[in-house]
Amino acid sequence: MPLFKKRTVGKPGEWYYCLEHKKVEEGPECPGKDRFGPYASRSEAERAMETARERNLQWENDPRWHDAPASERDD
């Protein structure tokens, strides 16, 4: 008996954005490596790429996540 069952049918109300097919799906249709989610609504899943871009931009501009430039490092 397998320890984990492969879930073939998604739960109603779980929304994902498939990176491979560039589409919103209700319940996981594609493998986890190819999707963002779950999201609470279809509209949230539709904005998945925009949300990711916004979060990446915040991270890239957050001084707490950047090392000092090479010229300022103590070697």
C-alpha positions as a printed NumPy array, in Angstrom:
array([[  0.   ,   0.   ,   0.   ],
       [  1.496,   3.366,  -0.985],
       [  2.222,   5.803,   1.785],
       [  0.936,   8.75 ,  -0.232],
       [ -1.875,   8.593,  -2.737],
       [ -1.591,  10.577,  -5.929],
       [ -4.418,  13.07 ,  -5.933],
       [ -6.024,  12.996,  -9.347],
       [ -9.05 ,  15.165,  -8.669],
       [ -8.772,  18.632,  -7.183],
       [-10.935,  20.039,  -4.466],
       [-13.644,  22.456,  -5.548],
       [-12.592,  25.977,  -4.645],
       [ -8.837,  25.323,  -4.973],
       [ -7.447,  27.349,  -7.837],
       [ -4.007,  27.004,  -9.424],
       [ -2.074,  28.686, -12.203],
       [ -0.318,  26.24 , -14.524],
       [  3.07 ,  27.572, -15.637],
       [  3.352,  24.981, -18.415],
       [ -0.007,  25.682, -20.083],
       [ -0.372,  29.308, -18.9  ],
       [ -3.923,  28.734, -17.676],
       [ -5.985,  28.703, -14.511],
       [ -7.227,  25.339, -13.27 ],
       [ -9.645,  24.38 , -10.533],
       [ -7.983,  21.675,  -8.522],
       [ -4.512,  20.443,  -9.423],
       [ -4.509,  19.119, -12.963],
       [ -0.794,  19.517, -13.653],
       [  2.198,  18.399, -11.536],
       [  3.177,  20.569,  -8.576],
       [  6.44 ,  21.599, -10.24 ],
       [  4.416,  23.309, -12.982],
       [  1.952,  25.344, -10.94 ],
       [  1.437,  28.16 ,  -8.442],
       [ -1.238,  27.845,  -5.796],
       [ -3.58 ,  27.015,  -4.304],
       [ -5.434,  30.296,  -4.428],
       [ -8.782,  31.015,  -2.779],
       [-10.406,  32.327,  -5.957],
       [-10.146,  32.144,  -9.71 ],
       [ -9.295,  35.851,  -9.915],
       [ -6.336,  35.387,  -7.517],
       [ -5.046,  32.532,  -9.675],
       [ -5.448,  34.657, -12.811],
       [ -3.146,  37.257, -11.205],
       [ -0.522,  34.66 , -10.203],
       [  2.207,  35.878, -12.556],
       [  1.58 ,  39.529, -11.668],
       [  1.705,  38.679,  -7.963],
       [  4.974,  36.781,  -8.475],
       [  6.495,  39.752, -10.344],
       [  5.45 ,  42.131,  -7.552],
       [  6.922,  39.88 ,  -4.865],
       [ 10.153,  39.406,  -6.808],
       [ 10.498,  43.169,  -7.204],
       [  9.939,  43.689,  -3.468],
       [ 12.562,  41.057,  -2.679],
       [ 15.085,  42.485,  -5.152],
       [ 14.719,  45.949,  -3.603],
       [ 14.78 ,  44.844,   0.042],
       [ 18.153,  45.839,   1.52 ],
       [ 17.864,  43.128,   4.194],
       [ 18.283,  40.446,   1.5  ],
       [ 21.352,  41.828,  -0.242],
       [ 24.991,  41.29 ,   0.653],
       [ 27.369,  44.194,   0.732],
       [ 29.088,  44.897,  -2.594],
       [ 32.4  ,  43.097,  -3.107],
       [ 34.366,  46.306,  -2.427],
       [ 32.801,  46.605,   1.046],
       [ 33.181,  42.974,   2.164],
       [ 35.6  ,  41.945,   4.897],
       [ 37.658,  39.107,   3.42 ]])
